[in-house]
Amino acid sequence: MLRFGTPPVHASASTAKREGGSAYTRTSLAALLGVAALLAAAPARAQEVVKIGIPIGLSGANSVVAPSVVQAAQLAVAEINGKGGILGKKVELAVADDGSGADGAVKAFNSLVFQQNVNAIITMETSAARNAGLPVVARGKVPFIYTSSYEGHSCSPWLFVNAWVPEQQIPPVVDYFQKEKGAKTFFLAGSDYAFGRGMLGFTRKYIEAHGGKVVGEEYLPMDASDWTPVLSKLRSAQPDALISSTAGGAPNVTLTKQLRGSGIDVPFGNLGVDEGTAKAIGADAAGIYISQSYLTTLDNPENKAFIAGLQKMFGADMKTPNDLSEPQYDGIYLYKAAVEKTGSLDAQKVVKALPTVSFTGARGTIQMNKDHHAPLTMYLGQVQADGSVQVIRTFKDVDPGDQCPKLR
């Protein structure tokens, strides 16, 4: 568990025990009284700070992108605390490694919700981790702002999403391949879990609804690194275009490098890569088509301030901001807006307020008012040799579609 803010208090009577029975008894009594005082003060302590939990894949598949997400959260909190906090209270972060998977997420969420007593969960993580954490959030009745793009249709009164879903991300890629590249046949490759299958399931339906044909669809386990069998089938299928959807981070690196090493030359749309990972891949990422709601090259005052703030705070250690980290920054400000609108940290009041508030940041004005999801401006781009992304098309205020109609 990583903590940013007031450090935890640890108590021990081992020294008194070594000094003899009566000293131990006196110290034990003092310790008990001290614990009682701490417990009595706990409610007051809870009111002195606003604690935000971040369960995230510091290890596993998401470990490539997680540091940038944590940095975005740290920047937002530093800015907010510098201006008086939330309702005059200091904001603290509690970061827990979810291992990029379900088992680790259960432990991380339980620790944050029931031991750390966070006021909210705001994070980017894998769909497997999110799905495992949702029941914990429901039991603890804690607002959960999910800042990661995902496969859609995850619904809970406690869950809000400020990142893209398939209805927003996939059409720009498929439409471009069909209209500009003349693609009629497609090969789909992904990680074998909710995000990979959910994204490519939508992609298949969209391709077929628009006159195209899927000639291959293959998956590897999320932690797999050898794409040779999939690339062999890709070569045999000879499609007009390849679209992939892997877990963010490491799987994107291995797939892209092995695709380039195979010599297969095909238009490549990657639904799971972010700008930071593209830079980590290096020259092999050049030519990849991506569809994102955030790019570092966006020319607006908020984006310039966001990047400048990261550079000032982290210097040479700054990670490349991306479409998985910038929404984290937005998410913390959206939570702040909801709390301040209600004038309370009461979770029930906050979740009622969250769809009604907005925040204007690097991606424009974000409001999670569509079935707890957000309309977003999307950018179709192509990765360049230096890792930057050239914007090809812009799609304003793309609706997320019917995600959670029962929440209306």
C-alpha angles and dihedrals in degrees: 000000000000118000127198110193131020110016120236120262118240123194128196136173096189095109093052090048091058090052096061144277102289093046089049091051092049092045092045090053090048090048092050091049089048092051090048090052091050091050091048090050094046096093090049090048091051089055093049095064141030108226120202120193122214114190104184143155102265084156129034128029096340095050090100093061103026096085091059090051092051091048091053089052092048091051093051092049093047090052093047094047089048088060098046103284124250114323086347092302126122116249120227131188125218111193121195128181111238092184089234089276148084101264094050091044093057090054094044095048093046091050094048098042103038104024104028091035094215119191093221143002114229116171155127114235143140119289089245090057093044093051091049093049098048096079089052090051090049093051092047093041094226125153111249120200108190110204099184129099108244147164095278139232098079102143133186134138086240098048126088127174127204097175133078131285129199094272088062102037110035105053095063091055098044094042091051093049092049099043102033103027097033091234116174101160126050137192118207125204129175153142114285102244140081098292096044096046095037094052095044092043088059090043092055092050092048093048093049092045088056098049100267131123132226109219097180141011120186136170138194128195112274093251096044119118106182111086095171096112092049093047090050090057090045090055092050094048094053096202126185091235142010124219121186134189114187134156109283115266126010100028090055091054096050095043094049096045093047092046091054091044091053092061092231107150111202134133104269125206114186116198095183105046122100129199093258093052090046089058090047090054090056127197093352089069092064112118097023114137116223136179114210143161092218135041128170090234095064106130106222134110094248093056092047090051092046094053093041090052092052092047092050094046100043106020112183090359093063114125119219108270113234148164090288097049106039093059087056089060090048092047094059091050091048090054090049090052092051094048092048092048091055094037088224145084089222104135096217092053093045095053090051090052098044097081091050100054130075139194128205112216140139092309093050125250112346123196124167094213101126107084088316089309131102136240107235140191106238129204125206108207145163124227114241129213092264092052095256120126124237111211112230101174137006123211114195124220098344110198117235091220127222103335106151110003092167089066093063 
